[in-house]
Amino acid sequence: MIQRIQTFFLVIVALLAGVLPFVLYIWIDAEGARIFAGNELWISIAFYVSAALALISIFLYKNRQNQFVLNRLNIILNLFLLGFFVYRSLSLSGENVISEKGIGMLIPVFSIVFLVLANRAIKKDEDLVKSVDRLR
């Protein structure tokens, strides 16, 4: 059952979280240096954990409830990451640390959208299985 639509969404999340933060910069500091996820250890760990959760969730297709819960945990992780990016970019005054926000700050937003779409598809599959079991 790897060919389901939620697998496609989860592969997109894995690529978004596993590859793009290390290609697209997250912000530019006051000196003009581009800061990638690889420059900050815990940010890169958070992105790697998000990608790993998406990949693990792909192979839990036989247990849809665990897949659903794992995606929820991934959504929470991405919300924390997004909250940190917003806090870091808005709370610092002037040109102290962040000079310009990069496109990499939007990666958690896109990940959350695709995780919600995957959860919606998983829920649809679960409802279909329950309705077929009811008929038997």
C-alpha positions, -999 to +999 in steps of 0.1 A: +000+000+000+029+023-006+011+038-036-014+058-015-017+096-018-005+101+018+028+084+009+033+111-018+026+138+008+050+122+033+078+119+007+074+156+000+077+163+037+108+142+039+124+160+010+113+194+024+127+187+058+157+166+048+171+185+019+158+220+015+170+235+048+205+228+038+201+243+003+180+273+011+192+298+036+171+305+067+182+341+074+210+365+067+228+379+098+240+415+103+274+408+086+257+395+055+265+358+060+238+334+050+227+311+078+217+276+067+202+249+089+236+232+089+251+262+107+229+257+138+232+222+153+198+219+170+179+234+140+195+208+117+187+180+142+151+192+143+149+191+105+165+156+104+140+143+130+111+157+110+124+140+079+129+107+098+094+108+113+080+113+078+100+083+064+091+061+093+055+071+089+056+060+053+064+024+063+038+022+090+011+019+063-003-013+079-010+005+112-029+037+103-034+048+138+003+049+146+009+066+112-016+093+122+000+098+156+035+100+142+023+127+117+007+146+146+041+145+165+058+157+133+032+186+130+040+196+166+078+195+159+073+217+129+051+241+149+079+245+175+104+251+147+082+277+131+076+293+164+113+295+171+119+311+136+092+337+142+104+344+177+140+348+165+131+370+136+107+393+155+119+396+191+154+409+183+156+446+179+173+463+150+202+446+132+215+426+161+214+391+147+190+387+118+192+412+090+170+395+064+147+366+066+152+338+041+129+315+023+140+286+045+118+300+073+088+288+053+098+252+052+080+242+084+048+259+070+049+238+039+057+207+059+027+213+082+004+217+052+015+184+036+013+166+069-022+178+074-031+166+039-015+132+047-035+129+079-067+137+061-060+109+036-051+085+064-083+094+082-103+087+050-086+053+046-094+045+082-131+054+078-133+034+046-119+003+063-143+008+093-173+010+069-163-022+051-158-040+084-193-029+094-208-045+063-193-079+070 
